[in-house]
Amino acid sequence: MDSVSGTNLSASRIARLGAGAAGAAAAGLVYSTVIERNAFALRHVSAPLLEPGSSPLRILHISDIHMTPHQHLKQAWISELDSLEPDLVINTGDNLAHPSAVPAVIQSLGGLLARPGLFVFGSNDYFGPKPKNPLKYFKSDHTRTHGEPLPWQDLRAAFSERGWLDATHTVREIEAGGVRVAAAGVDDPHIERDRYETVAGRPNPLAQLRLGLTHSPEPRVLDAFADDGYDLVMAGHTHGGQLCVPGYGALVTNCSLDRTRVKGLSRWGAAMALHVSAGLGTSPYAPARFSCRPEATLLTLTPVSHGGSDADIDVTLPSLVGVQG
């Protein structure tokens, strides 16, 4: 009897533990798909990256919106970003997740399209999302498949007609907030559309900020920008890891970038900064975020102090501030 009783007790404990684990998993699923995925936040970062004597420059970095027509909460939140009055808007791609989403993207960006802006596209501007085995993200050399073509030409035309400059395989110069910016970008390296040779060479030395744009922060592209003397490269694509472990961080970056740079501002090489946006959206087939809120970033760039150098990337600790929407 004692033996049977002990067996029943162990089975009961196992059942309770199993029920608790299942409950925790269910709660985590609800939290990541319903709450955190829609807990949009604004990240504030500041760093001295401009030429001495420059005025401070406020750059709003938006990436990985992955918009579908009925994501009204996301659309409302993005529409409020214009109230920040940034000097320059940078969009590093993956705006679309549905063939009918272009009007929603344009309407959401609203007044931001009337401000100085630069953009490059990502794979999910060209091709729609598809269901994927999540384990593939742990293999950097997995075979990539594309979904249905998306209306990227319409999106590019809408951005350009409203004044934003397409930086894809093009060298651009723009004045924003009294700062002269020399910028160049590449098409998405994640699907091997980058052709850095089209923009290779040192940017205008008279510029107060030399800015590179890419959707996926692939090291080969970052190295090329660094070798040519760029001050800052801005990218997206990683979703900040999307599903992160508290206290550990991202499990994957979905590219060749190391985990320590999966989001935020870091140093690349001796004299260049890299900013990777964790992005605002997810694939409709993986609509979850955990310990990695969807975000846009407002970067305040200030002049390098006299006697300092571009290598002195002294970053103000980032903060996340919710924007009501």
N, C-alpha and C positions, 0 to 999 in steps of 0.2 A: 504493500500500500504506500509506504513512504516513497518507494522508487517511482511508482506511478504518479503520486502527488507531485514529486519534484519535477517529473517530466512535464506534467500539465502546467506547472508554474513557469517553467522555462518557455514553453510554447506560448503561454499568455504574455510573458514579457516580450517575446519576439514579435508577437502580433501587435502589441502596443507600440513597439519601436517602429515596426513597419508602417503602422497607421500614422505615427508622428512624422516619419520621413515622407510619406505620401502627401500628408497635409502641408508640410513645409515646401515640398516641390510644387504643389498646386498654388500655394501662396506666392512663391517666387515667380511662377509663370504668370499669374495675374498681375503682380507688381511690374514685371519687366515688359509685358505686352500692353498693359492698360495705363499704368501710372508713369513709370520712368520714360517710356518711349515718347510720351507727350509732355514731359517735364522740361520744356525748352528753357535754356539758360543763356545768358550773355557772359562770356568770359572777358575779363579785362587784363591786358598785358601791356607793360611798358618796357622799352629798351632803348639805349643810346646807340643808334645805328646811322644817323644822318651826318653829313659833313658839318664840321664846326661852323657856327654862325647861321645854320638853318633854323627856320621856324619849326616848332613841333608839328608833326603830321599824324592825323588820326585816320587809321585805315580799318574799315569794316571788312572782315574776311568771312565770306559765306561759301559753303561747300556742301555737296551731297544732300541736296534737298530731297531728291527721290520723290517728286510730287505725283500724286494721283488727284483726279478732279474733286474728290469728295473729302479731302483732308482739310476741313474748314478750320479746325483749331490751329494747325500749322500755318495755314494761309493768314489767319488773323494775327498770329504772333510775328510772322515775318513782316507783315505790313506796318507794324509799329516800329521797326528798326530805323525807318527814315527819321524818326524823332531824335535819334542820336546825332544827326547832322554830321556825318563823317566827311572828311575831306576827300577820301578816295574809297571806292568800293572794289574789292577783288572777289571774283567768283571763279572757283577752281573746279567747276564741273559736276556732273551727275545730277543735273537738275530734274530729269524726267524719270518717271516710273510707269508711264501710261501714254499711249499714243494721242490721247485727247487732253494732256496736261499742260500744253503750252499756254493757253489763256490763263490758267490758274497761276502759273509761275509768273507771268508778266503782271497780272493784277496784284499778286502778293508783293512783288518787288516795288511796284508803284513808284513813289517819289525817288527811290534810290536810283532808278534808271535815268533820272534827270541830273544826277550828280556824276562827277568824273568817275569812270569805271573801266576795268579791264577784265577780260575773261578768257579762259580756255575750257575745252570740253573734256568730259570723261566718257568711258565706255557706255555708261547708261544715259548719255545723251544720244548716242548713235543706235543702241540696241536695247530692247526692253528686257526686263528681268525674267529669269526662268527658275523653276525649282531646282535646288542643288543639294547634294549630299554635304552637310556641314563639315564632315571630316576632310573633305577636299582642301579646305582652307589651311590645313596643317601640312600640305604638300605644295611647295612653291612651284613645282613643275607639273602640276596637274593640267589635264587637257581642258581648255576653256571652250565653252559653247555659248553662242549668242542667241538671244531671243529675236522677236520680230523687230524690223527696222523702226526707228522712232523719227519724228519730224524735226531733226536737228537743224535742217536748213531754215525752217520757219522760226525756230528759236534764235538762231544766229541773226536772221534778218530783223527780228523784233528787238533784240539787244542793240544791234548796230543802228537801226533807225532812230532809237531813242538816245543814242550818243555814246554807248559803251564801245570800247575798242577791242576788237578781236586780236589777241596777242599770239595766236597760234602760228608758229613758225615765222614770226614777224617781229622786227625790232620797232618799238614804239617809244615816242617821247611825249610826255604829258605834264602839265603843271597842275598841281593840286595843293591847296592850302598854302600857296606861296612857295612850294617846294618843286624843283625840277626833277622829274622822275624819268629815268631811262629804263624801259621794261622790255623783256622778251619772253616768249613762252614756247612750249612744245605741245604737240598733240599727245594723247594719253599713252604713256609708256607701258601701261598694264596690258594693252593689246598691241604693243609694238608699233604704234603709229608715230612715235617720236622721230624727228629728223633734226637733231641738234645742229648739224652742219649748216642748216639754213640760217641760223642766227649766231653761229660761232664767231668769236672775236670779242675783244674788250669793249664794253659799252662806253658811251660818251663820258670822258673824264670830267666834263663840266657839270654833269648831273650831280645832284645832292643825295640821290638815292638810286642805286642800281638794283633793280628788282627782277627776279626770275619767277616764272609761273609754270606749274605742271600739275596735272591731276594726281597721278600716282608718284610718290616720292621715291622713285627708283634710284639707288646709289649711283648708277652710271650717269644719270642726268644731273644729279646733285654735284658730282665730281666735276662735270663739264662746266656748270655754272661757277663753281668755286674757282676752277682754274682760270676762268676768264675775268675774275675779279668782281663778281656780284656781291652785294652786301646782304641780301636777303632773298630766299626762295620761299614761296608759299605754295602749299599743296593740300590735298584732301585725301580721299579714297579709303583711308584706314578705318574710318568710323571710330577712331580711338580704341579699337579692339572690339567694340560693340558689347560683347559679353565679357566682363572683366571680373577678376577675383579680388575682393577687398583685401588690401594689404599686399597684394602681389601685382595687380595690374592686368594688362592685356595678355591674352594667351597667344594671339596671332596678330599680324599686321596686314595680311593679304598682299604682301609684296616683299621685296628683299630688304626693306628697312628693319633695323633691330627694334625690339620692343620698347627700349628706353626712349625712343623718339616717336612713339606711336601717336602722340598728340601734344600740342603746345609748342613752346619755343625752346630750341636747343641750338647748340653750336655744331656746325659741319665744317671740319677742317680748321685751319688756323684763323680765318678771318671772315667767315660767312655764317649767317644765322639761318635757321630753318624753322618755319612755322607750319605745323600740320594741324589742320582743323579736324576735330572729331565729327563734324558734320551735323546736319539737322534731321536726317531721315534714315530709313532702312529699306531694304528690299521688301516688297509686299509679301514675299514668301518667307521672310525671316523677320517679322515685325516685333522685335524685342530688343531692349537694351537693359543691361544690368551693370550697376556701378560705373556707368559711362553715359551721363546725360547728353541728349542732343543739344548742340550749341552753335552759336555764332561767336565770333571774337572781335572785340574792338582793341586794336593795337595802337598805342600811343608811342610814336617814334620820336626821339629827341636827339639833339646833336651829341656827337662824341666830344668829351671834354678836351680842352686844349692840352696837348701833351699826352693824351690817351691814344688808343688805336682801335681799329675796328675789331680787333681780337678781344677787346674788353666788353664782352656781352654780359652786362650786369642786368639781369632780368628781375623786375619787380615780381614778387610771388603772385601768381594769377589768382583771381577770385572769380567765383561764379555768382552772378546776380540775376535772379529771375526777372524777366520782363513780363508785365501783365498782358494777357491777350485772351 
